Amino acid sequence: MSRQPVSTDQAPAAIGPYSQAVRSGSLLFLSGQIPLDPATGQLVQGDIVAQSRQVFDNLKAVCVAAGAGLGNIVRVGIYVVDLGDFAAVNAVMAEYFDAPYPARSTIEVSGLPRAARVEVDAILAFD
């Protein structure tokens, strides 16, 4: 099995011992993205909508670096610290994806790195 890391400076650098994404065969496994501004490395200020948009922008940048786009994503995992933010995150996701939408899970967690309110990971399939 081959594993090729994918990275870009258009998304935040990994803050631990992991890759932004890893390609294996026709699949790309995208690590969780939190709402960090790739230019500053700082958490974006604002509400859950602003944080969610930054997360999806970061995921999109990694997809582009791999030679694909958000339309190639087949599964999304969303982690929120408050399920009360579910509708707002849903609305932002709808801005970034078209039907047929990827499979998805949304899980409430007790905390995320850097006190982020949302984190998203994904699996992408190359055509």
URPELIN-V539062 format. One record per residue. BURIAL is + if it has 24 or more other C-alpha atoms within 12 Angstrom, else -. D_FIRST is the distance of its C-alpha to the first C-alpha in Angstrom with 2 decimals. Layout:
burial=(BURIAL & BURIAL)
d_first=(D_FIRST & D_FIRST)
This chain:
burial=(- & - & - & - & - & + & + & + & - & + & + & + & + & + & - & - & - & - & + & + & + & + & + & - & - & - & + & + & + & + & + & + & + & + & + & + & + & + & - & - & - & - & + & + & - & - & - & + & + & + & + & + & + & + & + & + & + & + & + & + & + & + & + & + & + & + & - & + & + & + & + & + & + & + & + & + & + & + & + & + & - & - & - & - & + & + & - & - & + & + & - & + & + & - & - & + & + & - & - & - & - & + & - & - & - & + & + & - & - & - & - & - & - & - & - & + & + & + & + & + & + & + & + & + & + & - & -)
d_first=(0.00 & 3.78 & 6.68 & 10.08 & 13.19 & 16.11 & 19.63 & 23.20 & 26.63 & 27.81 & 26.40 & 27.08 & 25.16 & 23.17 & 25.74 & 23.48 & 20.31 & 17.93 & 16.89 & 18.86 & 15.74 & 11.98 & 10.39 & 7.12 & 7.93 & 11.60 & 11.96 & 13.35 & 14.16 & 17.50 & 18.95 & 22.48 & 25.16 & 28.67 & 31.66 & 31.61 & 33.19 & 30.76 & 33.83 & 35.34 & 32.69 & 35.32 & 35.36 & 37.12 & 40.56 & 41.67 & 41.30 & 38.34 & 38.49 & 38.16 & 35.33 & 33.46 & 33.91 & 32.50 & 29.40 & 28.79 & 29.66 & 27.05 & 24.33 & 25.58 & 25.37 & 21.67 & 21.10 & 23.23 & 21.40 & 18.21 & 20.42 & 21.16 & 23.80 & 24.74 & 25.32 & 21.60 & 21.27 & 20.99 & 21.42 & 23.43 & 24.24 & 27.61 & 29.12 & 32.85 & 35.37 & 38.02 & 37.59 & 40.83 & 38.76 & 36.91 & 39.13 & 38.94 & 35.13 & 35.13 & 37.53 & 35.45 & 32.28 & 34.41 & 35.19 & 31.56 & 30.30 & 31.81 & 31.87 & 29.87 & 28.77 & 25.36 & 25.16 & 26.23 & 27.24 & 29.87 & 30.39 & 33.25 & 32.42 & 34.90 & 33.72 & 31.22 & 30.61 & 33.60 & 35.65 & 33.94 & 35.03 & 31.84 & 28.07 & 25.62 & 21.83 & 20.07 & 17.20 & 17.36 & 16.38 & 16.65 & 19.06)
